[in-house]
Amino acid sequence: MKHGLAVNQREWSPTYARVSFGRPEDSARIKDYKVSVSDDGVRWQVARTGAMPSARGTQFIDIGQQNTRYIKLDVLNTWGGPQAPRYFGELQIDEIKVGNGYPLSQRAKTPLEAENASLKGVARRQICVACSGVSQVIGLGGGARNSVTYNTVQAAGDQRLELHTTSAEATSLTVTVNGVATEVAIPADRPDVPSDTAVSVPLKAGENTISLSSNASRGPGIDRISIAPLPPAQYTPTTTMTVEPHGVQWVGPGQQAIKVTAKLRLDVDDQLNNVELTPTAPEGWSVQGPPATVQTLRLGQILSGEWTLTGPAQAATAPVTAKFHVLNRAKQVTTTVDIKPRPTDRVFMREAEDSRNDFGSTGLTGCGPCSGGEKVRNIGGSPDAFVQFDDVTVDTAGQYKLYIDFTVNGPRSYFVSVNGGQPTEVKVDGVGNNTPYVTTIPVTLNAGANSIKFFNDQSGAPDLDRISLG
C-alpha cells in the first residue's frame, strides 16, 4: 500500500525571482504536478494534482491509500520564468522516495478533532488514515441540520481559523461562530487526504462555539480545526505580478493605443479571496476591457487580464492594481505603465529594459540617472549575452542615425547588427556605471519592422540604457 512521495530537489536555485550581480535568477523547483498510479505501467489513473511550494527541503505529496505497482510524477511546469533562462525549465531532482504508511495514533484525543466534537444529523465519523487522529467526519450537506460543533473553543479577539477538510469536488462550508455565519469555498482535491483553508474569525473571551455545516448537496469531510493568532496587520502574502509592457513607453504624435497585459500569481499557501486585477486610466485616457476577477486564488494559481489603453501622446502613468482579501483584510499590489511622448527629432525610441526585447542571458538592473530608472547589464562575454530590439519600425527605408544611450567604466565595445547583417563595432569609453553617455552610428533600415542586436561574443560590453532613431 503506497501513500505518498517525498521529492528531494537539488538546492541549486533560489526560492524566488531575484537579480544577483545583475543576472536574473529564479526558482527551478516544481510548481504544478500530476501524480498517476498504475498496475501495469500502461493504463494510468490520476491520483492527485496540485502545486508544490517553492521551498527548500524535501516536499511531500500525499496520494492517499493506493494499492498499486507503479507511481508516475508528471512535472507540468516549474516556478521559474523565461526572464531567467539559466533556470527556466531546468528541473533537477536528486531523489524521490515512496511512503508506505502513515504513523497511526488512534488513541490520541485532541480537543479540536472533528470526531471529538458534537455531531448532529447524519454527520458521522469515518476512518481516514491520512487525517489527524485517523478519522474524519462526513455527512455534511443540506444545511445546518447536519453539522460538527465545537462548544468550548477558548481564545479572544480576531483569530486565524484553519479548516482541515477533504473533498473530491469543489464545494462550500458554512462556518458559524457564536451564531454569525460565513461561507467558505472549499476546492476539489482528494476525499481521503486533508487540505487546509484559513479564515479570520472573531472570538470572545472565554468559551466560543464554532459550528461547521454546508448548504451544498454534499459538503466536505472535516478532519479538524485549529486556532492561531492572525499575522501582523501589515502582512501581505507573497505574490508575483507581471505587467507588460515593461519600461517607459515612448509614443509618437496622435492618438495612441497601448495593449496592457497583467498576471498575478500567488506564491504562498494563504489563499486570496475576491481578487480583482485591472489598470486605472490616466487623465485623458480610457481603458477598454473588464477587470479580471476570481473568487479565490490558491498556491501557484494565476489570474490574467488584458486591456487596451487609448489616449493622446502625452506623459501619463497607468497603475495596474491587484486588489484582494486575505484573512478578511483588504490588500493590494500595484505596478505602473509609464508613457512619455517621444522627442520631436526622433522617429523611434525604446528602452533597453522594454519587455518586447530579447535579453538572452543578460539582466536588468536599477540605474537612477538612466532613462526609466533601469538598464541592461552583463552584455557580452558569450554568444547568449545579447540584447535584441525587434519590431524597430520606420515608415521609409533608408539611412538613419542610431542613438545609443549607455553607461561604461573604461574602454569597451558593442557589436551592432541590423536585420542579421554584418555587425559594426562601436567603441566607447567612460567613467562610472551610473553616468549615462550617448553615441551614434548610421544604420540602414527597411520600411516597416527591423531588428537591431547588441552583442560582443568575446568580451564584456557596456551596459545599455535605450536606443532611438533620428
Secondary structure as GFF3:
##gff-version 3
##sequence-region A 1 470
A	DSSP	beta_strand	2	9	.	.	.	ID=ss1
A	DSSP	beta_strand	18	20	.	.	.	ID=ss2
A	DSSP	beta_strand	23	25	.	.	.	ID=ss3
A	DSSP	beta_strand	32	38	.	.	.	ID=ss4
A	DSSP	beta_strand	45	51	.	.	.	ID=ss5
A	DSSP	beta_strand	59	66	.	.	.	ID=ss6
A	DSSP	beta_strand	70	75	.	.	.	ID=ss7
A	DSSP	beta_strand	93	99	.	.	.	ID=ss8
A	DSSP	three_ten_helix	114	116	.	.	.	ID=ss9
A	DSSP	beta_strand	118	120	.	.	.	ID=ss10
A	DSSP	beta_strand	124	127	.	.	.	ID=ss11
A	DSSP	three_ten_helix	132	134	.	.	.	ID=ss12
A	DSSP	beta_strand	135	138	.	.	.	ID=ss13
A	DSSP	beta_strand	143	154	.	.	.	ID=ss14
A	DSSP	beta_strand	157	166	.	.	.	ID=ss15
A	DSSP	beta_strand	171	177	.	.	.	ID=ss16
A	DSSP	beta_strand	180	186	.	.	.	ID=ss17
A	DSSP	beta_strand	195	203	.	.	.	ID=ss18
A	DSSP	beta_strand	207	214	.	.	.	ID=ss19
A	DSSP	beta_strand	221	229	.	.	.	ID=ss20
A	DSSP	beta_strand	239	244	.	.	.	ID=ss21
A	DSSP	beta_strand	249	251	.	.	.	ID=ss22
A	DSSP	beta_strand	256	266	.	.	.	ID=ss23
A	DSSP	beta_strand	272	279	.	.	.	ID=ss24
A	DSSP	beta_strand	286	288	.	.	.	ID=ss25
A	DSSP	beta_strand	292	297	.	.	.	ID=ss26
A	DSSP	beta_strand	302	311	.	.	.	ID=ss27
A	DSSP	beta_strand	316	326	.	.	.	ID=ss28
A	DSSP	beta_strand	329	341	.	.	.	ID=ss29
A	DSSP	beta_strand	348	351	.	.	.	ID=ss30
A	DSSP	beta_strand	363	366	.	.	.	ID=ss31
A	DSSP	three_ten_helix	371	373	.	.	.	ID=ss32
A	DSSP	beta_strand	374	377	.	.	.	ID=ss33
A	DSSP	beta_strand	387	394	.	.	.	ID=ss34
A	DSSP	beta_strand	398	407	.	.	.	ID=ss35
A	DSSP	beta_strand	412	418	.	.	.	ID=ss36
A	DSSP	beta_strand	424	428	.	.	.	ID=ss37
A	DSSP	beta_strand	437	445	.	.	.	ID=ss38
A	DSSP	beta_strand	448	455	.	.	.	ID=ss39
A	DSSP	beta_strand	463	469	.	.	.	ID=ss40
###
